[in-house]
Amino acid sequence: MRSSLVWRGVLALVTGVIAVIWPEITVGAFVLLFAIFSIGSGVLEGWHLVMC
């Protein structure tokens, strides 16, 4: 569980840095990034549920 929190924090930091450095990025790119994050998080949570 601790490693998933670390990955979520890293992803949040990277997203924030990209938004500040590259403001021309479209909302669609952030939506895609969030979708990938959500799917990955759901798969990992499901896997942890099955394994525990």
Backbone as ProteinMPNN parsed JSONL, in Angstrom:
{"seq_chain_A": "MRSSLVWRGVLALVTGVIAVIWPEITVGAFVLLFAIFSIGSGVLEGWHLVMC", "coords_chain_A": {"N_chain_A": [[0.825, -1.191, 0.0], [1.956, 1.197, 0.699], [3.746, 1.768, -1.364], [1.997, 2.309, -3.451], [0.934, 4.732, -2.656], [3.178, 6.321, -2.858], [3.596, 6.252, -5.645], [1.259, 7.543, -6.494], [1.684, 10.082, -5.434], [3.993, 10.845, -6.833], [2.983, 10.88, -9.45], [1.13, 12.959, -9.186], [2.843, 15.121, -8.656], [4.343, 15.213, -11.056], [2.313, 15.784, -12.892], [1.543, 18.333, -11.99], [3.932, 19.788, -12.414], [4.171, 19.595, -15.194], [1.897, 21.038, -15.938], [2.617, 23.603, -15.121], [5.036, 24.152, -16.456], [4.444, 23.654, -19.141], [2.063, 25.204, -20.293], [0.428, 25.244, -22.535], [-0.606, 22.793, -22.966], [-3.301, 20.627, -23.669], [-6.59, 20.166, -22.234], [-7.497, 17.674, -22.767], [-5.237, 16.013, -22.744], [-4.67, 15.907, -20.02], [-6.983, 14.666, -19.144], [-6.708, 12.178, -20.356], [-4.371, 11.287, -19.057], [-5.344, 11.148, -16.415], [-7.279, 9.179, -16.776], [-5.721, 6.921, -17.416], [-4.32, 6.684, -15.018], [-6.474, 6.171, -13.265], [-7.514, 3.725, -14.205], [-5.269, 2.072, -13.864], [-4.965, 2.267, -11.077], [-7.362, 1.112, -10.221], [-7.059, -1.513, -11.184], [-4.819, -2.353, -9.698], [-5.837, -2.131, -7.057], [-7.904, -4.009, -7.178], [-6.39, -6.315, -7.637], [-4.936, -6.447, -5.23], [-7.068, -6.898, -3.512], [-7.903, -9.47, -4.276], [-5.605, -10.953, -3.74], [-5.225, -10.735, -0.991]], "CA_chain_A": [[0.0, 0.0, 0.0], [2.804, 2.38, 0.788], [4.311, 2.074, -2.676], [0.97, 2.922, -4.292], [0.851, 6.135, -2.252], [4.345, 6.99, -3.431], [3.347, 6.43, -7.072], [0.226, 8.572, -6.647], [2.329, 11.368, -5.169], [4.889, 11.146, -7.961], [2.139, 11.252, -10.586], [0.575, 14.287, -8.914], [3.918, 16.096, -8.841], [4.66, 15.301, -12.482], [1.202, 16.491, -13.522], [1.649, 19.742, -11.622], [5.093, 20.381, -13.086], [3.835, 19.719, -16.617], [0.929, 22.125, -16.08], [3.3, 24.883, -14.931], [6.076, 24.336, -17.475], [3.893, 23.562, -20.484], [0.66, 25.6, -20.129], [-0.342, 25.079, -23.767], [-1.125, 21.429, -23.046], [-4.757, 20.653, -23.679], [-7.292, 19.471, -21.162], [-7.602, 16.282, -23.198], [-4.064, 15.277, -22.295], [-4.839, 15.651, -18.596], [-8.046, 13.676, -19.008], [-6.104, 10.896, -20.714], [-3.474, 10.924, -17.964], [-6.165, 10.753, -15.279], [-7.915, 7.904, -17.112], [-4.697, 5.88, -17.268], [-4.092, 6.564, -13.588], [-7.643, 5.556, -12.638], [-7.557, 2.316, -14.599], [-4.17, 1.396, -13.168], [-5.274, 2.211, -9.655], [-8.422, 0.125, -10.056], [-6.492, -2.849, -11.387], [-3.979, -2.68, -8.542], [-6.691, -2.339, -5.893], [-8.556, -5.306, -7.388], [-5.38, -7.362, -7.443], [-4.681, -6.524, -3.789], [-8.25, -7.492, -2.905], [-7.893, -10.895, -4.566], [-4.425, -11.581, -3.142], [-5.228, -10.68, 0.475]], "C_chain_A": [[0.866, 1.251, 0.0], [3.369, 2.761, -0.575], [3.262, 2.707, -3.594], [0.781, 4.396, -3.928], [2.007, 6.938, -2.82], [4.11, 7.262, -4.914], [2.288, 7.492, -7.333], [0.814, 9.965, -6.418], [3.242, 11.791, -6.303], [4.08, 11.585, -9.177], [1.542, 12.637, -10.401], [1.626, 15.371, -9.116], [4.251, 16.296, -10.314], [3.564, 16.066, -13.219], [1.258, 17.982, -13.224], [2.79, 20.447, -12.327], [4.8, 20.578, -14.572], [2.874, 20.887, -16.834], [1.597, 23.49, -15.959], [4.277, 25.156, -16.072], [5.481, 24.431, -18.878], [2.408, 23.919, -20.451], [-0.193, 25.433, -21.386], [-0.954, 23.689, -23.892], [-2.651, 21.461, -22.917], [-5.337, 19.887, -22.507], [-7.408, 17.985, -21.496], [-6.43, 15.434, -22.742], [-4.164, 14.966, -20.803], [-5.942, 14.632, -18.34], [-7.513, 12.287, -19.321], [-5.182, 10.402, -19.605], [-4.255, 10.454, -16.747], [-6.849, 9.414, -15.533], [-6.941, 6.742, -16.95], [-4.42, 5.624, -15.789], [-5.248, 5.831, -12.912], [-7.745, 4.071, -12.965], [-6.461, 1.534, -13.885], [-4.435, 1.243, -11.685], [-6.357, 1.164, -9.385], [-7.921, -1.297, -10.209], [-5.643, -3.251, -10.184], [-4.803, -2.934, -7.282], [-7.424, -3.675, -5.999], [-7.603, -6.457, -7.16], [-5.073, -7.544, -5.958], [-5.846, -7.177, -3.063], [-8.249, -9.003, -3.089], [-6.751, -11.592, -3.823], [-4.458, -11.603, -1.617], [-6.339, -11.45, 1.098]], "O_chain_A": [[0.529, 2.248, -0.638], [3.46, 3.944, -0.903], [3.598, 3.549, -4.426], [0.498, 5.218, -4.8], [1.841, 8.092, -3.215], [4.385, 8.36, -5.396], [2.403, 8.259, -8.289], [0.477, 10.912, -7.13], [3.262, 12.96, -6.69], [4.444, 12.545, -9.856], [1.457, 13.408, -11.356], [1.332, 16.424, -9.683], [4.421, 17.428, -10.765], [3.856, 16.901, -14.075], [1.042, 18.803, -14.116], [2.635, 21.578, -12.787], [5.143, 21.614, -15.141], [3.017, 21.64, -17.797], [1.185, 24.438, -16.627], [4.333, 26.271, -16.591], [5.963, 25.202, -19.708], [1.567, 23.028, -20.569], [-1.42, 25.479, -21.303], [-1.729, 23.43, -24.813], [-3.203, 22.239, -22.139], [-4.664, 19.071, -21.877], [-7.415, 17.141, -20.6], [-6.604, 14.266, -22.393], [-3.782, 13.879, -20.37], [-5.84, 13.825, -17.416], [-7.835, 11.325, -18.624], [-5.211, 9.223, -19.253], [-3.877, 9.47, -16.112], [-6.986, 8.602, -14.618], [-7.301, 5.698, -16.408], [-4.3, 4.475, -15.365], [-5.02, 4.959, -12.073], [-8.032, 3.257, -12.088], [-6.711, 0.449, -13.36], [-4.155, 0.194, -11.105], [-6.264, 0.414, -8.414], [-8.313, -2.186, -9.451], [-5.746, -4.381, -9.707], [-4.501, -3.853, -6.52], [-7.547, -4.393, -5.007], [-7.97, -7.464, -6.555], [-4.962, -8.673, -5.482], [-5.642, -7.925, -2.106], [-8.563, -9.739, -2.154], [-6.924, -12.707, -3.331], [-3.772, -12.424, -1.008], [-6.455, -11.485, 2.323]]}, "name": "protein", "num_of_chains": 1, "seq": "MRSSLVWRGVLALVTGVIAVIWPEITVGAFVLLFAIFSIGSGVLEGWHLVMC"}
